[in-house]
Amino acid sequence: MHYFLGSKACVGFLAGLVVCATASAQEADVEALQREMQAIVETFNARIGALESELERLKADSAGSPKLDERVTQLEEEAEETQEAVASDFRVFWNNSLRFETNDGRFKLRLGGRIQQDWAWFDEDDDLKLLWNPLLGAAFSNDLEDGAEFRRGYFDISGQAYDDLEFKIQVDFTDGDTDFKDVFIAMRDVPVVGKVKVGHFKEPFSLNQLTSDNNITFLERALSDVFSPKRNTGLGVANTALNKRLTWAAGVFRDTDSYGDGSGDGNYSLTARVTGLPWYEEDGRRLAHLGLSYSHRNPDAFIRVRQRPEAHLSNVRFVDTGLFYAEDEDRYSLEAALVYGPLSLQAEYIASNIDTRRHGDVNLDGYYVFGSYVLTGENRRYSTTSGAFGSIRPNRNFSLSPENRGWGAWELTLRYSSLDLNDSGIHGGEEDNVTVGVNWYLNPNTRWMLNYVRANVDHPLYDGAVDILQTRFQFAF
């Protein structure tokens, strides 16, 4: 009704303007014009009144009409069904992997995998070509042979269902059989504990181990990784705090085989990790990372600690404790990392304190320090939810086409690592490695790596050096 009143006011205002504009005309003409305008206004008001009356009558007649109510209900149901159909429909797209997602975002599916093919060439000192086997109590001939292998060949399916349920099925087809990797179900957004995960997955221990092999800076993890627990069957929780400047994770696990199976007494472990970001800027282009991991284990069985010279194609482990009986074990990890644009530094110390029957408390440890520099200016990406590093993504993908010419990202790397397996009657030997390398990231999915490793072995029964040149061709999605 305010609109109509306003319309009357406008018409009156218009009449006034006409009067003002003709103020200098003859008085008779002005009066005639005013009468004409007044008649128009009255006619207009009468028409408005009639329309309002008709509208009220139509409303009254339609109130409570069964046909009208039925039609309204039908339209509402059709609208609801259309909305549900649109929400349940999905789109297919590529975001560094093949993805399926419903329009409402409640259901997601990702198809992924990786191919890593390695080649390696070895040259060891003559003193290392005859090694002592502590298990057999005899020497054996060792002549490292050059070779090639598919280091990893994964296929995985992961996704989200009903908003807060996550799942993943990841299998490895290398070595001629099928092994479980990450196979789990998880519930997220659980009060206090955040995410609850059950299945076969990595124990929360060590920055070096929790950074995916798709994204590690060198072909193989450092010597000290021998102390890092790998994937086991367990129940874990994980969450973030302080606006994702702090992460924590903990879980109870049981040692299992490559299919997630295990039985018998003991073989349980309690593992936890906490990380913090005292400095975080430019969405992770500049950051400082600190972390601490702990794992208590009760093998109550014979164990053996040994390690390859940071080359998986090596069929010999030059440092080897042999078998000894362990009742309980405590593992510790201290980690730190710094990213300053294209420059990255990372270091970690890992120790294992083992309660043995014969040798008492045995302390074994190792550490590494490495640095990398991305010549093309990119930086290592960091996940604030897992406290681990992701891949480097080129600013310009490699392409020879004139329209999209680019050379990808190039990274230079250097690492020093050390492992000591000697203590309290355990004579596993010591090893110190220096690795230099170059990584070429052609695009977010493809990487070529080249490493040269100089391994220096000092064992009570032998010592010497091994030169290793190895390369990897990787595609991961």
Steps between C-alpha positions, in 0.01 A plus 500: 500500500798729556583467136163631395514792738838580364359493150238757597765722647704476183204595287426797726864600483484483121191719500682752713789505258263566213346789693840647576611464139193687373494768767547769238210374280155627514308426819219323318734254331660414835167426664392282207824302517463449875145370460618259230786369717267460798265292290788273393606451863145412610463251215837345587406465869170341412674242284745419777217449747325262261814294448559472875144382555536239225824375651346459843204314350730258315694432817182431692364271229823296476546457877455138597451386140585127485615517139726795569646339814555175310677682221723688744590172676577337167726785397683486834559123464626541145737777613633279782553202266678721251726635773587148618572385145729795439682438833553129426630561150880503475772659296822343372815710488879486514695659785836322484291180516165379370220615733127447530288725722130550559369852457425535870855390590388220733648218293846508344712239324863524389686253278877515543819306458873522448775351286862521612767332292857500631840430347820466705874449446738388781874506558627377841850466644665160488488481881118494480481214252543239776265556793437316824154357560428523877213252473693226322831576663672495163618736228324537166592654171339834419516663162233764458342478157346777294129467446155642438165452671154639541545644847130559542190436296194613696136533422262659750142607545411751769206718578236643727146384572217665695701814583722359776601146400831446316652187352801384300606180329860504377685195370853444368548269199881494496705183568243290318238496777245732657566666837284730708626851559242749633172317552280673758171657600495835681242721668583869501378798703465287813483729807835550678696228314432626147550201270467136605661248265497119506675264260849463352697826479821672608569546868539872586880510527774703326473783247720306261269197505168686493600698193371288212753324278337699218639815663824405679800702387726200432438160341518328838447619854805552722683223690326587828164404348579143606359595842177650363191279533330446167140398428324279754144416596367729767262762634614861490377852569633829364410867527631854467501796740598868517362576155688201353831619640514179705423139403482189712435134429501182706404139458526144619635254243586139453787373285352334193602366163451667163132400502431656840486158673669408827449268795670393820587655833669838517602695190294802608619857484385841617617777267447877510627814328459873554617781270498878516549798270667785695530688170259479204463762228389537137289185509800287592759655271682599817476278807680335789388151606577312823384152593534220753403133462492214749420130469493232768512143374505155662635254245597238762673312218819484296551812290758612248603854403665546159500756223579536129740778387208725394454298180214251480667309217790412732469134596734551797455676831847598618384588854322211671457412868400141437225346713469581870216466748309819584238531772402869475602787277460877514558711190540878488516748216590871503433684174544850364453666163533847353357629173603842374361524150701272270742408781412206725686345794396190693656291778395213723648290780353157579602272786395154613539384861458122516467287814673171418553182701865450416638849441296708744396840372613555143498850348513531121453823310532692176441841348500696175529859384410615151449813299341573165468799273246540219674681216173607338367667817228259619484377859422173676131493592398422858182348643381668819263209571759219487819689592681357195622622163331470163646524152651791312267628228659681207398855426517402132464138393748352259384539141672539165197655337560867403171604660571342840878470506639430848774301673330383819675535838862405572632420849855437627537283813770403753472264800723359771372204702645276770403173670661335806406139579771438761426486874520267802626194319303570183743546211292596200744757365482864402426669169523859381359607164525811288243544223481767231214515255284686255123482458309610193126556549355501149146562629303427820488128412838424342849506650850385404761451774875439496704416814864429560567331837839454667457246780780451755473182706687431826429151635707303754560237228538721191499859376500685174297720269229450240423735212141491377341680206124458475211660319120488514223571251175573682141566406249541782138607489 
